[in-house]
Amino acid sequence: MNVIIIEDEKPAARRLGRMLDDLDIKIDTMLHSVSESIEWFSNNEHPDLIFLDIQLSDGLSFEIFDAITIKSSIIFTTAYDEYALKAFKLNSIDYLLKPIDDEELEAAVKKYKDQISPGQSIQVDFEDIKKLLVNPIDRVYKKRFTARVGQHLKIFSVEDIECFYSENKGTYLHTKENRNYLIDTTLESLEDELNPQQFYRVNRKFYININAIKDIISYTNSRLQIKLNHFSEQEIIVARERVKDFKDWLE
């Protein structure tokens, strides 16, 4: 399998290359700009798969495809967490939200291998994505969630929810009243339903409400531990690869 990375931040490109190497995928080519990519594609056989950053140092990566017809499959790597994700999902093998998580990368690679036969690719409609990037839609996020309690449905405002977390294949919300409730959804589904200014996914198990943070403590291996106002049943640790993005979110 021939795979390349197009990413303007060279440390990020090298990190992704190491992560792929751990999955036995060798990266021989890393490109860092629109102009460099156009030149490379003009003179080389096109790869099976591209890991593609959206914003490059000299413009949007879509400009590459305006200049060159490319039939490679694409996994987007993007920091656009507030909009356009629907377009990424519909128009590519997968997308990876920066900072890239090891398990999410492995799942995206598996998805590619499961869906694509040798010599095939999934074609991308870049126009759909460009429209969303230039004219992002006004997103409407959920304001309430429901949980079944016996024979009744209980309604919770997002303002009263400290965190969402997964445990034993279930998804729970934890309230200001220090109660846990099982809800009929997944953390992955919550990605499109929660306002990213209010909730952040600190690791694969937890979304936390910024208004519920009581304390932030330095933790081992350059990670952070989060203390919420009431939730104390498990440690909440910000994954190392998400620490920088988490700090940016706090601002």
DOFI-456926 format. One record per residue (C-alpha): z, y, x. Coordinates in pm, whole numbers, plus 32768, in hexadecimal, padded with zeros to 4 digits. Last residue first. Example, Ala and Ser with C-alpha at 12.3 -4.5 7.8 and 13.67 -1.06 7.14 Angstrom:
82CA7F968557
830C7E3E84CE
//
This chain:
8A598BB87C7B
8AE98A657C23
898A89D57C0F
89478A377D7A
8A8089797DE2
8A08884A7D1E
88B1885F7DC3
895588577F19
8A3C87377EB9
8934865E7E12
88D485847F3D
8A4585427F81
8A8B84CD7E1F
8B8D85AB7D75
8CC184D57D3F
8D7A84B57BF5
8EA483CF7C22
8EF4830C7AE9
8FEF831F79CA
905184897A09
8F9485577906
906A867F7897
900E87C37944
8F0D87247A28
8F3E86D77B99
8DFF86B17C62
8DF1860C7DB7
8CEB86867EAE
8C1E85C87FAF
8BEA860B8122
8C33849D817A
8D9984AA80F6
8E0A85A87FF4
8E3B87227FE5
8EE187847E9D
8E60883B7D6A
8F6288987C61
8F8A88CB7AEA
8E2288A17A7A
8E08889678FE
8D2C89CB78D5
8C22893679BA
8C07880978D2
8BD686C57992
8ACC85B8797F
8B4684797A24
8AD983187A83
89A6833C7B62
8A3C84627C1C
8A9185D27BE5
89B785F27AAF
89E6875D7A4E
8A3887F678FD
8A4D89657897
891D8A067938
886188BD7917
888088D07799
889D8767772D
879C86AC765A
86828659774B
876685C47855
884185287748
873F8414771D
877B83A07883
88F2839D7848
88B782AB772C
88E882C875B4
89BA82427493
8B0982DE74E1
8C58823F753C
8D778334751E
8E848390761A
8FAC847175CD
9056857976A4
905C8680758E
8F618745765D
8E728626761C
8DE2850776E2
8C8B847F7684
8C2D831576BC
8AF9824A7714
8B0C80CF7719
8A8A7FD07815
8BEC7F857891
8C2A80F878D7
8B49822978C2
8BC5838F78BB
8BA684CF77F3
8C8C85EF7848
8D7786FB77CB
8CFA87067664
8D8C880E757D
8C7B891175BE
8B7A8801757A
8BFA87FD7413
8C7386AA73A2
8C388604724F
8CEE84C671E1
8C3883C17116
8D1382DD7044
8D2F81687000
8DFA8129713A
8DBD82557219
8C48827D7250
8BEC8394733F
8B1C84CB7300
8A9A85D673EB
8A70874A73B2
89BE8874744F
888D87BA74C7
879C88857598
867189527529
8582899E7644
84A98AD1763C
83698A4F76D1
83058AB2782F
81CB8B867844
814F8B7379AC
81F78A2879FB
81AD899D78A3
803E89F978B8
802889697A15
80AF881C7997
7FAD87F77885
7E9788647970
7EFF87627A71
7E97863F7997
7EED85287A89
7E3183E17AA9
7EF2829E7AC6
7E6181CA7BDE
7DAE807E7C14
7D2D7FE07D56
7E3F7EDB7D62
7EEA7EBB7C0E
7FD47FCB7B98
80EC7FB87A9C
81ED7ED57B42
81B67F617CA0
81D680C57C24
831080777B5A
83A67FCD7C8A
836381057D5A
840681DE7C50
853680F87C3B
856381007DB6
8550827B7DB2
8650828D7C99
873781A87D5F
871F82797E99
875183C97DE9
866284E87E33
86F786447E47
861A86967D94
85AB86007C4B
84C284DB7C75
839A84B97B89
82EA83827B11
819982D47B00
80FB841D7A9C
807E84EA7978
816684A17858
82AA84AF791D
824285E479E1
81DF8690789D
833286447803
83DA86C5793E
832C88147912
847488CD78E1
85D888F6795A
85DD88027A7F
84B988937B40
8537882F7C9A
841B87397CC5
83A385FD7D6B
827E857B7CA0
820D84117CBE
8093840C7CC2
7F8083067CAB
7E4F834D7D80
7D0383AD7CE4
7CCC84F67D9A
7BAF85E67D56
7BDD86FD7E53
7BEB88787E28
7CA088987CDB
7D6B87697D42
7DFA881A7E71
7E41894D7D9C
7F2D88757CCF
8019887D7DFB
808B89D67D93
806B8ADB7EA6
807D8B1A801D
81D58A89806F
81BB89757F6C
824B896E7E0C
820588307D4A
826E87277E47
819685F07E39
81EA848D7E9E
808784057EA4
801E829C7E61
7EED81C67EA9
7E7782AC7FBD
7D2C83687FDF
7C55830E8109
7C4F843081FA
7B808563824D
7B7E863B8115
7CD785BE80B1
7D64864081FC
7CC0879781DF
7D3887C4807B
7E96875480DE
7EB088488201
7E4189678120
7F368911800B
805A88EB80FB
814787EF819A
809586A381C5
81448566823A
8070844082A8
80CC82E7832F
81D1828F8229
824081248231
82D0808780F9
83CE7F778147
84CA8004804B
85A08088816B
8461812A81EC
844B81DE809E
85A1827D80D8
853E82D9823B
83FE838181C0
84C2843B80B4
85A984C081C4
847E8524829C
83E085E08179
85288691812A
854D86F78297
83E187728294
8404884E8161
829C887C80EB
827E8723804D
8146864D801F
81A584E58071
80A983CC80A6
808F82608039
7F92814E808D
800080008000
//
